[in-house]
């Protein structure tokens, strides 16, 4: 089988999963005839999809693809085989499931690390009441008024876009449109539409805070998901790597993309992002303590594994929903409402393992970037994340 025929089979396989679970295909910008072929076919049997994934893995060495394309397709076919077996009702241990999807092996975090984070946060938020109460009061004080959200989004999008285009050039025609939606299990979502255009949805069910909004825009747009999609479309796809026209949930692509996006604000603004954001809010007539926000963010990084631990409790150890909500409230210092929203994400059949993309993605990609000095070398490594078909095992 030639390289083009092999990649077409991979694309047909990946697109077929959207027939089993709508939303499994996060983005597809390739030949519309392939999508029509899948849509017009009978609903696939997941066991057949598993057999196809395994057959393609066996045939991959003979497909005459480059080493980096072979590595990319191999781990993605492994992920699709696991998803197919899950859809077929096969019992797969949660840790093994995560490893097959995302090319990483997860383990519980350290509660001593969480306690240390709480001590640091306690010192940053003096006053009466418990730390949870003070943290929630601080978050409440930073909520962006609903009628000001659109202009704040536009201000940060414009500022970040200007910075990104100066360092990581984007096609002149690229555009992001923002919309506010409700009743979703996530805070924000990038819908990449192809031709260098994205629609970014922001969830109105979660109050957006001044500290979080710059990170959200960097994550979803500049230099996060939108920028990565644009540069890979202009580079890899234009260069003939058609497998990059397909972006699938529960694959190593997701861990790489979420890790990149969670590091996006620090990558493009760097230390001092709080003061930078404070100036933008001041221009809008809003008061924001950027230095405190940055300090709180740094201390909170030690709580990174809490949400993954919650997923392990739920799916690996069989704890009840109430126990998981209590765990999230205790360690992430969240309100009952926010903890329930997190549980909703962790409980979704499609998204239940996805939390590991943020936790392990941030950890793996952040560690890889920090292996080189800040400045030009680190900027060049971040460029590689935007441009190359890397997978977690590549970085390890």
TAMOGI-V16104 format. One record per residue. OMEGA is omega as a letter, one per 20 degrees, with the letter a starting at -180 (none if undefined). Layout:
omega: <OMEGA | OMEGA>
This chain:
omega: <r | a | a | r | r | a | r | r | r | a | r | r | a | r | a | a | r | r | r | a | r | a | r | r | a | r | r | a | a | a | a | r | r | r | r | r | r | a | a | a | r | r | a | r | a | r | r | r | r | r | r | r | a | r | a | r | r | a | a | a | a | a | r | r | r | a | a | r | r | r | a | a | a | a | r | r | r | r | a | r | r | r | a | r | r | r | r | r | a | r | r | r | a | a | r | r | r | a | r | r | a | r | r | r | a | r | a | r | a | a | r | r | r | r | r | r | r | r | r | r | r | r | a | a | a | r | a | a | r | r | r | r | r | r | a | r | r | r | a | a | a | a | r | r | a | a | r | a | a | a | r | r | a | a | a | r | a | a | a | r | r | r | a | a | r | a | a | a | r | r | a | a | a | a | r | r | a | r | r | a | r | r | r | a | a | a | r | a | r | r | r | a | a | a | r | r | r | r | a | r | r | a | a | r | r | r | a | a | a | r | a | a | r | r | r | a | r | a | a | a | a | j | a | a | a | a | r | r | a | a | r | r | a | a | a | a | r | r | r | r | a | r | a | r | a | r | a | r | r | r | r | r | a | r | r | a | a | r | r | a | r | r | a | a | r | a | a | r | r | r | a | r | r | r | r | r | a | r | a | r | r | r | r | r | a | a | a | r | a | a | r | a | a | r | r | r | a | r | a | r | r | r | a | a | a | a | r | r | r | r | r | r | a | a | a | a | r | r | a | r | a | r | a | r | r | r | a | r | a | a | r | r | a | r | r | a | a | r | r | r | r | r | r | r | a | a | a | r | a | a | a | a | a | a | a | r | r | a | a | r | r | a | a | a | r | r | r | r | a | r | r | a | r | a | a | a | a | r | r | r | r | r | r | r | r | a | a | r | a | r | a | a | r | a | r | none>
